[in-house]
Amino acid sequence: MKTKYSIFISSTFEDLKEERRAVQDTVIKTGDFPVQMESFPAADEGPFELISSLLNECDYYVLIIGGRYGKPGEDGLSYTHKEYRYAIEREIPVMVMLHGDRGKIAADKIEGTDDGKRRLDAFIDEVSSDKHRKTWTNIGELQHEVLQALNYAKLTRPRVGWVRGDTAAAVETLAELNEVRKEKDKYREALGQLEVEIPSVQMPAIESRVEVDYLPIQPRRSRFRGSSGTIDTSWMPLFPLILQNLKWDDNNFSGGYYIDEDASCLAIGSALVQEVSDDDTSGYFKISPNTLRRLTSYYMEINLMNPEGDEKPFPEVAQRIARRQQFAVSERPNFVLRRGTAEILEVKAYTPPPEDEIPF
């Protein structure tokens, strides 16, 4: 059951007609619904009242900026600028698509006055603080960046969206729900209206920090072993490491994949410690099975992993996100040794005591 989303496309109009149409086509190809003002007839309500009512029903907001700011209203803001601020105010996930080389925009598609240019520069400064800002110089790049930004937003900031009404409202389903409601009423009456509330667990944001403990391993026939400790990282830099080192197989009767826990714990633990060590850590460190389940459960909950039993563990979009993460720039190190050491230690051989010291 695929959830579909409403995507509001915002920009100045005359200079970006082709770009708007291209983004509309991209949204349609993803199975979602583009929302644009040119798609709606004139209404009795004022223009911005209509815009705000549409934005209230949208799941995501895509802002395209080229060479124009647009005509300011009485409040000094263009409609595009007001749409952006309203989306921020309503906490609608925003994706900013900024032209990356405004000097090459045709003269008839740029602001013709100094005041217009100043307003555009100020608008760009305002939206540049958005972490989902991307740049483009042609329609192909614009479509690619919109597609990537939407996929990432759906994974990291899932919205309500909608599904077909008959999917959840079939007659049989409603009948079953009605029976459940009746049973619930009986139990509430018997228990004196006792209410049991199950707390909702808030998922950590993908950019939040997480501590991962690792344990030592001594390979067979080796006189060396690893050490133990804790590494501080965040969920996004950790994901490519999980994707690249998870050991799984699909050679079973169910037709779906399953995780080899022992091999995965060893591979992921060694790769994790490698991030903070200059030594070759392969085979000397592991994470616990509980830690592995905790990590994979998180990525399954945010749809970067498929549950065991599916055809494969990682969807294609997750693999693209992991590849792009390799190029991400961070203000602080992605992996920090928080406790313990990341050393490979020599294990001294056992030397029995002299015979005259043996107490028997």
FENJO-V381635 format. One record per pair of residues at least 12 apart in sequence whose C-alpha atoms are under 10 Angstrom apart, sorted by the first residue. I is the first residue (numbers start at 1). J is the second residue. Records with the same first field share a line. If there is no record, write none. Layout:
I=J  J
This chain:
1=163  164  167  168
2=31  161  162  163  164
3=31  32  159  160  161  162  163  164
4=30  31  32  33  59  159  160  161  162  163  164
5=27  30  31  32  33  34  57  58  59  60  154  158  159  160  161  162  163
6=27  31  32  33  34  35  54  55  57  58  59  60  61  159  160  161  162
7=23  24  27  28  32  33  34  35  36  55  57  58  59  60  61  62  150
8=24  27  33  34  35  36  37  51  54  55  57  58  59  60  61  62  63  83  87  94
9=21  23  24  27  34  35  36  37  55  60  61  62  63  64  80  83  95
10=35  36  37  61  62  63  64  65  79  80  81  83  84  96
11=36  62  63  64  65  66  68  69  70  79  80  81  83  84  97
12=63  64  65  66  67  68  69  70  71  78  79  80  81
13=37  38  68  70  80
14=68  70  109
15=65  66  67  68  70  105  106  108  109  110
16=64  65  66  67  68  109
18=139
19=64  66  138  139  140  142  143
20=34  36  63  64  139  142  143
21=34  36  139
22=139  140  142  143
23=62  64  139  140  142  143  144  145  146  147
24=36  143
25=143
26=142  143  144  146  147
27=143  146  147  150
29=147
30=147  150  151
32=161  162
33=58  59
34=58  60  61  62
35=54  55  57  58  60  61
36=51  54
37=50  51  54
47=79
48=79  82  83
51=79  82  83  86
52=82  83  86  87  90
55=83  86  87  90  92
56=86  87  90  92
57=92  161
58=87  92  93  159  160  161
59=87  91  92  93  94  154  157  158  159  160  161  162
60=87  91  92  93  94  95  150  153  154  157  158  159  161
61=83  84  87  88  92  93  94  95  96  150
62=84  87  93  94  95  96  97  146  149  150
63=80  81  83  84  94  95  96  97  98  127  133  146
64=80  95  96  97  98  99  134  135  136  142  146
65=80  96  97  98  99  100  102  120  123  124  127  135  136
66=97  98  99  100  101  102  105  109  110  111  120  136  137
67=98  99  101  102  103  104  105  106  107  108  109  110  111  112  116  117  120  121
68=102  108  109  110  111  112  116  117  119  120  121
69=81  110  111  115  116  117  118  119  120  121  122  123  124
70=110  111  116  119  120
71=116
72=116  119
76=119
77=119  123
78=119  120  123
80=123
81=119  120  123  124  126  127
84=96  123  127
85=126  127
92=157  159
93=132  150  153  154  157  158  159
94=127  130  131  132  133  149  150  153
95=127  130  131  132  133  134  145  146  149  150  153
96=124  127  128  130  131  132  133  134  135  145  146  149
97=127  132  133  134  135  136  142  143  145  146  149
98=124  127  128  133  134  135  136  137  142
99=134  135  136  137  138  142
100=134  135  136  137  138
101=135  136  137  138
102=137
104=137
105=137
132=149  150  152  153
133=145  149
134=146  148  149
148=317  320  321
151=317  318  320  321
152=304  317  318  320  321
154=302  303
155=206  299  301  302  303  304  317  318
156=205  206  207  302  303  304
157=205  206  302
158=302  303
203=298  301  302
204=235  298  302
205=234  235  236  302
206=234  235  236  237  238  239  298  299  302
207=233  234  235  236  237
208=233  234  235  236
209=232  233  234  235  236  334
210=231  232  233  234  235  238  295
211=230  231  232  233  234  235  335  336  337  338  339
212=229  230  231  232  233  234  238  269  272  287  288  291  292  295  337  338
213=228  229  230  231  232  269  272  273  286  287  288  291  338  339  340
214=226  227  228  229  230  231  265  266  268  269  270  272  273  285  286  287  288  291  340  342
215=227  228  229  230  265  266  269  270  273  284  285  286  287  288
216=228  229  266  269  270  283  284  285  286  287  342  343  344  345
217=266  269  270  282  283  284  285  286  287  344
218=283  284  285  344  345  346  347
219=282  283  284  285
222=346  347
223=345  346  347  348  349
224=284  344  345  346  347  348
225=281  283  284  285  343  344  345  346  347
226=270  273  281  282  283  284  285  286  341  342  343  344  345  346  347
227=273  284  285  286  340  341  342  343  344  345
228=273  285  286  287  339  340  341  342  343  344
229=273  337  338  339  340  341  342  343
230=273  336  337  338  339  340  341  342
231=272  273  275  276  334  335  336  337  338  339  340  341  342
232=333  334  335  336  337  338  339
233=272  332  333  334  335  336  337  338
234=333  334  335
235=295  298  299  334
236=299  321  322  325  334
237=322  325  326  328  330  333  334  335
238=268  272  295  322  325  334  335
239=295  296  299  304  305  318  319  321  322  325
240=318  319  320  321  322  323  324  325  326
241=267  268  269  271  272  275  322
242=264  265  267  268  269  271  272  292  295  296  299  322
243=268  296  304  305  313  314  318  319  322  323
244=267  268  271  319  322
245=263  264  265  266  267  268  269  270  271  272
246=259  260  261  263  264  265  266  267  268  292  296  313
247=259  260  261  262  263  264  265  266  267  268  313
248=260  261  263  264  308  312  313
249=311  312  313
250=308  309  310  311  312  313
252=309
254=309  310  311
255=309  310  311  312
256=307  308  309  310  311  312  313
257=306  307  308  309  310  311  312  313
258=307  308  309  310  311  312  313
259=308  309  313
261=287  288  289  290  292  293
262=286  287  288  289  292
263=283  286
264=286  287  288  289  292
265=285  286  287  288  289  290  291  292  293
266=282  283  284  285  286  287  288  289
267=281  282  283  284  285  286  287
268=282  283  285  286  287  292
269=281  282  283  284  285  286  287  288  292
270=282  283  284  285  286  287
271=283  284  285  286
272=285  286  287  335
273=285  286  335  336  337  341  342  343
274=335  342
275=334  335  336  337  342
276=333  334  335  336  337  341  342  343
277=337  341  342  343  344
278=342  343
279=342  343  344
280=343  344
281=342  343  344
284=342  343  344  345
285=342  343  344
296=313
299=314  318
300=313  314
303=315  317  318
304=316  317  318  319  321  322
305=318  319
306=318
